[in-house]
Amino acid sequence: MQPAEPDPITSAPDSESVGGAPSPRQLTCLPTREAIARGIQHTARLFTSSALIVIVVMTALATSGLVVHKAVGVSIAVAALIDATIVPLLLVPALMLLLGRFNW
């Protein structure tokens, strides 16, 4: 039995994954659908938790007595909610599938 091949996303050295061009192995190892699924899987928790923090803070601002603060708080909270749900879960994967290999 052969050892499992390392995950190209999580096991890449820093020189390949931060600030440098991706290696040919990273460019050719995953089909587009699988790469999209892995990308969402690895980043969803971070984006969701940061958006939740923004929503909580802006909701607190919306309870202010000033009308301007209420308007800003509600509108930014709604924008963060849309940005945390619709954009990364629907729009980005759909666009990546439509663009195919051109998005890499």
C-alpha positions as CSV (number, residue, x, y, z in Angstrom):
1,M,0.0,0.0,0.0
2,Q,1.4,3.4,-1.0
3,P,1.4,6.3,1.4
4,A,-1.2,9.0,0.8
5,E,-0.1,11.9,-1.3
6,P,0.1,15.2,0.7
7,D,-2.7,17.7,0.2
8,P,-1.4,20.3,-2.2
9,I,-3.4,23.1,-0.6
10,T,-2.3,22.6,3.1
11,S,1.2,21.1,2.6
12,A,2.7,23.6,0.2
13,P,5.8,25.3,1.5
14,D,5.6,29.0,2.3
15,S,7.6,30.0,-0.8
16,E,5.0,28.5,-3.0
17,S,1.9,29.6,-1.2
18,V,2.6,33.1,0.0
19,G,3.6,35.8,-2.4
20,G,5.1,33.5,-5.0
21,A,3.8,32.0,-8.2
22,P,2.1,28.6,-7.7
23,S,4.1,25.6,-8.7
24,P,3.1,23.5,-11.8
25,R,2.0,20.8,-9.4
26,Q,-0.5,23.1,-7.7
27,L,-1.8,24.3,-11.0
28,T,-2.5,20.8,-12.4
29,C,-3.4,18.7,-9.5
30,L,-7.2,19.4,-9.0
31,P,-10.1,19.7,-11.3
32,T,-11.9,23.1,-11.1
33,R,-15.0,21.7,-9.3
34,E,-12.9,20.0,-6.6
35,A,-10.6,23.1,-6.2
36,I,-13.7,25.3,-5.7
37,A,-15.1,22.8,-3.1
38,R,-11.8,22.7,-1.2
39,G,-11.4,26.4,-1.3
40,I,-14.8,26.9,0.2
41,Q,-14.2,24.2,2.7
42,H,-10.9,25.7,3.9
43,T,-12.0,29.4,4.0
44,A,-15.7,29.3,4.9
45,R,-15.2,29.2,8.7
46,L,-12.9,32.3,8.6
47,F,-15.2,34.4,6.4
48,T,-18.3,33.4,8.4
49,S,-16.8,34.2,11.8
50,S,-15.4,37.5,10.7
51,A,-18.7,38.5,9.1
52,L,-20.5,37.4,12.3
53,I,-18.3,39.8,14.3
54,V,-19.1,42.7,11.9
55,I,-22.8,41.9,12.0
56,V,-22.8,41.9,15.8
57,V,-20.9,45.2,16.1
58,M,-23.1,46.9,13.5
59,T,-26.3,45.5,15.1
60,A,-25.1,47.1,18.3
61,L,-24.5,50.3,16.5
62,A,-28.0,50.1,15.1
63,T,-29.4,50.2,18.6
64,S,-28.0,53.7,19.0
65,G,-30.2,56.7,19.6
66,L,-29.0,58.6,16.5
67,V,-30.8,57.9,13.3
68,V,-27.6,58.1,11.2
69,H,-26.0,55.4,13.4
70,K,-29.0,53.2,13.0
71,A,-29.0,53.6,9.3
72,V,-25.3,52.9,9.0
73,G,-25.5,49.9,11.4
74,V,-28.4,48.2,9.7
75,S,-27.1,48.7,6.2
76,I,-23.6,47.5,7.0
77,A,-25.0,44.5,8.9
78,V,-27.2,43.5,6.0
79,A,-24.3,44.0,3.5
80,A,-22.1,41.8,5.7
81,L,-24.7,39.1,5.9
82,I,-25.1,39.1,2.1
83,D,-21.4,39.2,1.6
84,A,-20.9,36.2,4.0
85,T,-23.6,34.0,2.4
86,I,-24.5,34.8,-1.1
87,V,-21.2,35.9,-2.5
88,P,-18.8,33.1,-1.4
89,L,-21.4,30.3,-1.5
90,L,-23.1,31.1,-4.8
91,L,-21.6,33.8,-6.9
92,V,-17.9,33.0,-6.6
93,P,-18.3,29.2,-7.3
94,A,-20.7,30.0,-10.2
95,L,-18.3,32.4,-11.8
96,M,-15.3,30.1,-11.3
97,L,-17.2,27.3,-13.0
98,L,-18.2,29.5,-15.9
99,L,-14.6,30.8,-16.3
100,G,-13.2,27.3,-16.1
101,R,-9.4,27.2,-16.5
102,F,-9.3,31.0,-17.2
103,N,-9.8,31.8,-13.6
104,W,-6.5,30.2,-12.6
